[in-house]
Amino acid sequence: MGYRDALIGGLLAASALRGSNTRGWFLASAGADAADLLGGMSVHHEMKRSQQLIGLGGALVGVGTGLWGAARRTKAKATPSPTDG
């Protein structure tokens, strides 16, 4: 799981630094965290209470952040006005 998160995060950062649209990477991140959440549910009962809270909380924050990033408004690129030369 850590490798996948590092890969998605790196590609998201690279896309942002290039000024490209990052919505797809945020959505990929949300999907990965949702898969972790579903996968973790099968062993949820075997974990300590603190592990359950950290696992569920982390997954929910990850899914929420990914959905926010995918749904947020993007700034329109400025077009030069005719008086700008």
N, C-alpha and C positions, 0 to 999 in steps of 0.2 A: 504494500500500500504506500509506503513512503516514497518508493521510486516513482510511482505513478503521480503522486502529488507534486513531487519535485519537477517532473517533466512538464506537467500541465502548468505549474507556476512559472517555470522558466520560459515556456512558450508564450504564456500570457504576458509576462514582463517584456519579452522581446517584441511582441506585437505592439504593446503600449509604447515602447521606446521608438519604434518605427512610425508611430502615429496611425497604425492600422486599427481596424475595428476589433475590439476585444470581446465582444458579446459571445461569440462561439466558444471561446476559452472559458469564460465564466460559466456558461451552460455546461460545458464538459466537466468542469469542477463540481458543479452542483450534482450532475449525474453520478459522478464517481463517489461523492459523499452519500448520495441516496443509496447506491449499491452497498456501500460500507454499512449503512444503517440497516438495510434489509439483511445483509449477511450476518451482522452482529446479533440480530434478534434470535438466531438459532442457538447461540451460546449465552444469551443474556442471563439466564437463570444460573449459570455456572460461575458468574463473576461476583466479586465483592460489591457491596452497595456503592462504594466510591468509584469503582471501575465502571459500573453501570451509568452513573451520573456523568462521568467524564466522557464516556463513549457516546452516550445519547446527546449530551450537550454539545460536544464537538461536532458531531454529525449534523445536528440541527443548525448550528451556527454556520457550518460549511455550506449546507444546502441553501440557507437563507441568503448568505453572502453571494453565492453563485447566481441565484435567481435575481437578486438585486442588481448584480453586475450585468446580467443579460437583459434586464428590463429597463435599465436607466436610460435617460435621455443622453444623447451625445451632442456636443457643441457643434454647431454648423461651422464649416470652414469659412473663414472670411473671404469674401470676394472683393478684389480691388475696385474702388469706385472710379468713375471716369476722371475725377479730378486728381487722383493719386499719381497720375503720370504714367 
